[in-house]
Amino acid sequence: MEELFVILPNTPISDTLENMMRAAIEGRKYVLVNDAQNIPNLRNKKLLFISQVNELGTDLFMLNFLSKIMEKSKECFSGSMGAVLVHSETEHGTKRTAQDIIFIANGLGCSFIGHPLVEAISSLKNFLTWQKNLDLSLEEICLKNCRELIKRLLEGKFVTLENPKILALYSSPHKTSNTLDLWHMVSRHLENYEVKELLIEAGEVKDCHGCAYKLCNHYGKNNRCFYGGIMAEEVLPAIEKYDAIVWLCPNYNDAVAANLTAVINRLTVLYRQMSFHEKSIFAIIVSGNSGSDSIAKQLIGALNINKGFRLPPYFSLMAIANDPKSIFKVEGIEEQSRLFAENMTIEIKC
């Protein structure tokens, strides 16, 4: 049985989180990691991050732990695969805290399985939708999900694809987009692979209108959507076919562009019909001044946590470039692009 490394710098923890952890590790061999000054080798391991969110909506103990481990090595989680358990003393903070943990750990070399999170708010009301299909209490559903999460984590054995198909989604104009220019620096190193670029122009993809489950499911069986258009004709078939999706995201207002957000929202119709666990996501993010991490965390929340895409290590390439073509003046950007492309070819797995 593969050994599990449980990262828990915050003690004591709530009874709820204690029960979640016990359900996850029951009958399994594990190592408890709670001292940032005495850290075992955490490379090529299966990692379970356990986080207690306080009334302010954060976990200062976990952030401090990750800060200290980062001082030791920027590759301390290289080759490792992770999942997260989070409990909040309030109704808030679980998703944001999980996004922070995943973003930081990913930048230290950790990949994350699709749907890597079990979160529990104070009332456990976030499990009400599950209860519609399960004859279990909210607490029982929570613990069931914890057991299933760890089972998927420990059984996860991804292999590198030799000839991956790569899809790049973008919505920026060619002539002025530093983001697209940065992607082309990367894609030059992917000439031996099947790469498709798909432009999502303004107004082409209507946002999701929240169809009833049965209606959405009906159209999804045929890879269609009630609203049709480019989403049903090109985007959904491409996402189904390709092994990795690269999201090209300029930062306009510290948020993913509206066109791409609409694409994410409309993925539900395909999500109901297939698992995205064996599809990898990457991101190219360019900001005029700051905030690229905000975009990266949104993508983690929407695509890795919610939709279940696999998150490879070092999934995002971020840069600051304001004026058109100024991306080419960023120090070391060509080498960063080459290394990012190299990481993609290694980390597109199934």
N, C-alpha and C positions, 0 to 999 in steps of 0.2 A: 504493500500500500504506500502510495507516494506521501511524503511528509508535507505537512502544511505549516507555514510560518504565520503566526497570528500577531499582528502589529497592534498593540493596545497600550499606548502611553498614558492614557487617562484612567486613573483609578481613584476612588471607587466609581463604579458605573451604576446606572439605574437597574432596577430589577428586570425591566423589560429588555434592556440590552444584554444583561447577563443571561436571560433565558434564550435570547436570539443566538448568542455566542455558543451556549451549551448545546442548543439544537444543531448548530452547524458542525461542531467539533466532536459530537458524541460518537464514541467508538473509533475515532480517527487518531492517528499519531500526529502530534503537533508540537511546535516549539513556540513558546510565548516570548515575544520581543517587546520589552517595555522600557528599556534603558538605552538612551541614545549614546551613552558613553561606553556601552558594552554590547556592540551590535555584531551578530554573527554574519557570515557570508550570505548575502541575500540575492546573489546572482543565480539565474537559472533555477528559480524556486517558484512555488505556488504561494502567493501572498494573500492574506485576508486582512484588510484594514478595518478596524472596528472603531467607530467614532461616536462619542457622546456629545450632542449639540447642547450648548447652554442656552439660557434665556435670551442672550443677545443674538442667537442664531449662528454660532460658530463653535469651533473646537480648537481652542488655543493650544491645548496639549499636543494635539496631532500636528498642528502647524509648526510648533516649536520643535517637535521631534523631526519632522521632515526638513526643517531648516538646518538642524544640527547634522543630520545624515548627509545633506547636500554639501556641507562644508568638507566632509571626508572624501566624497567622490561624486562627480556628475554622472557616473555610470553605475551607481551602486545597485540598481535594480536590473541591470542588463540581462536580457534573456528570461526575465521572470514574467509571470502572468498573474493578474490580480483580480480581486473582487472586493466589494465593500458592504459592510453592515453599518447602518446609521440609525440612531434613535434621538429624537428631540424631546425636550421637556415641554415644548410648546407645539403649536400647529405649524411652525415655520422652521426653515433652515436646513432641512435634510437634503434637498436637491442641491442647493448652493454649496453646502459643505462637501457633498460627494463630488461635485464638479471640481472644487478646489483640490481635493485629494487626488482625484484621477489626473487632473491637469499637471500637478506637480510631479506625481509618481511617473507619469508618462514621459515627462522631460528628463527623468532619471533612468529611463530605459525599460520601464514596465509596460507591457501590453495589457489590455483588458478584454475579457470575453464580452460578447454581446449580452446586453441586459446584465451588467455586473453588480447591480445594486439591489439590496432589500432595505427599504426605508420604513421607519415606523414613527409617525407623529404621535403626540401624547395620547390622543383619543383612539388611535388606530383606524380612524375613519378612511384613511387612504386605501384600506383593504375592502371597502364596501362594494366596489365593482366586482371584485373577485367573489364576494359572497353570493352574488346573483347566480353563480354557476356551481358553488360548492356548499354543501350542507355542513359547514363548519363555523365555529365562532371566529371573530376577527383575530384573536390571539392565536388560534390554531392555524389559521391561514398564514399568518406571519411566520410562525415556526416552520410550517411546511415549506414555505418559500425559501427560508434559510437553509434547510436541508437540501433542497433541490439545487440551490445556487452553488453550494460547496461541491455537490456531486458533479455538476457541470464543470466547475473549475478544476477539480482534481482529474477528471477524465479528459480534459482538453489537451489534445495532442495535434497541433496544427503542423502541416508540412508546407514547405515553400513551393509555389507553383512555378514550373519551368517557363511557361509562356503565358503570363497573365494578360488578361484584357483590361485595359485601363480607360475609364470614362472621366472626362473633365467637364464639369458643369460651370458655366459662367454667365454673367449678365452685363459685363462692362463693355463699352465701345472699344474697338481695337486700337484706334489712334491715340487714345489718351490714358489707357489703362496700365499703370505700373504693375498691377496684379497679374494681368495677362502677360506682360513682358517677363515677369519673374517666372511664371509657369513655363514660358517658352525656353527660358534658360534651363529649366529642369527637363523639359520634354526633349530637348536636343540630346540628352543622354539616355533617352528611351526609344531611340530610333528602331531598335530591333524588336520592339513589342507592338502589339496592336493597340493604338491609342486613338480614341475618338473624342472630339471636342463638340460640345452641344451648347449653343447659345440660347439662353432663355431671355427673349426680348420683353420689353415692358408691355404688360397687358396680355401676353400670350397665355399665361397660366393664371386662371382665376383661383383665388384662395379657397380652401376647403369650406364648405357650407354646413358641415356636420350632418350629413345624411344619416338616417336611421340605420342601425346595424344591419338589418336584413337587406336593405337596399344597397348599401355599400358592399356587403358580402356577395350579393347577386351579381353586381358588375365586376367585382374583383375576380370571380371565378373565370371570367373571360379576359382578365387583364385589361379591363375597361374601367371607365369612370363615368358617372352620370353627366359630368360637364364636358367630357370629350376633349377635343383640341390636341395641341402638341403634347400635353401630358400623357394622354392615352395612346397617341399615335407614335410618339418617339421616346419620351422620357422613361415611362414605365418599362417598355420593352428593353431599352438600353440598360437600365439598372438591373433588370432580371438577367440579362446576358453577361454583363461585365463583372469582373472579379473585384475590382477596386474602383471607388468613386473619389475623385479629387474635387473638392469644393473650392472654387476660386472666389475669395471673399475680400473685396476692398472694404475698408472700414470707413463708412460715411458718418454714422451717428452711434458708434459703439454697439452696432447691431448687424446681424446678417441682413444683406440686401433683401428688399421686399420680394423680388422675383424668386430668389432662391428659398426664402422662407415659405412662399406659397408652394414650391416644389416639395419641401419637407412635409408640410401639412397635408399635401395630397398623396403622400406615400402610403397612407393608411390603407388604401384600396389594395395595394400590392402586399403590404405587411400582413393583411388578413389571410393571404393565400400562401405565403412562403416565409421561411426563416432567413434573416439577413446575417446569421451568426458566422457564416463562412465568407462574407464579403467585407473587405477592409475599406476604411475611410481615411483620407488624407486631406490636408487643407493648406492652401497658399493664402496668406493673409497679409495685406499691406495697409498700414495706417499712415495718415498724413503726419501725425505726431505721436500719439500713444493709443492704447486700448486694444491692441491685437489679441491680448489674452482674453478680453471679454468675448470676442468673436469665437475664439477657440473653445472656451467653456460652453458657449451656447451650442456649438456643434456637438460637443461631448454630451451635453444634456439631451439634445433632440435626437441625435443619431446613434450614439453608443448606449446611453442609459435607456431612452424611451423606445427607439426603433430596433435596437439590438444589433447594429453593425459592430464588427470586431474593430477594436482600436489598437493599431500597431504602435510600437514604441516610437517616440519622436514623430508623432503623426503630423505635426504642423511646422511649416516654414514661415516665419514671420519677419517682416522688415518694415522700416520706416522710410517712406519716400512720398514727397508731396507733389512737387511740380512734375508734369509729364516727362517721362524718360529719366527722371532722377534716380530711378532704381539702379541704373547702370553705374551710378557713382557711389553706391553703397560699398564700403570697404569689405572685401572678401566675399562678395555676394556670388561670384561665379563659382568659387570653391564650395560655398554653402549649397548652391544649387546642385552641383555634382554629387555631393555627399547625400543630399536629400533624395536624389534620383536613385543612388546606389542603395540607400536604405529601403526605398520603395520596392526595388526588385528583389530584395532579400525578404521583406516582411509582408508581401502579398501572399497570404497563405490560405489554405482551406482545410 
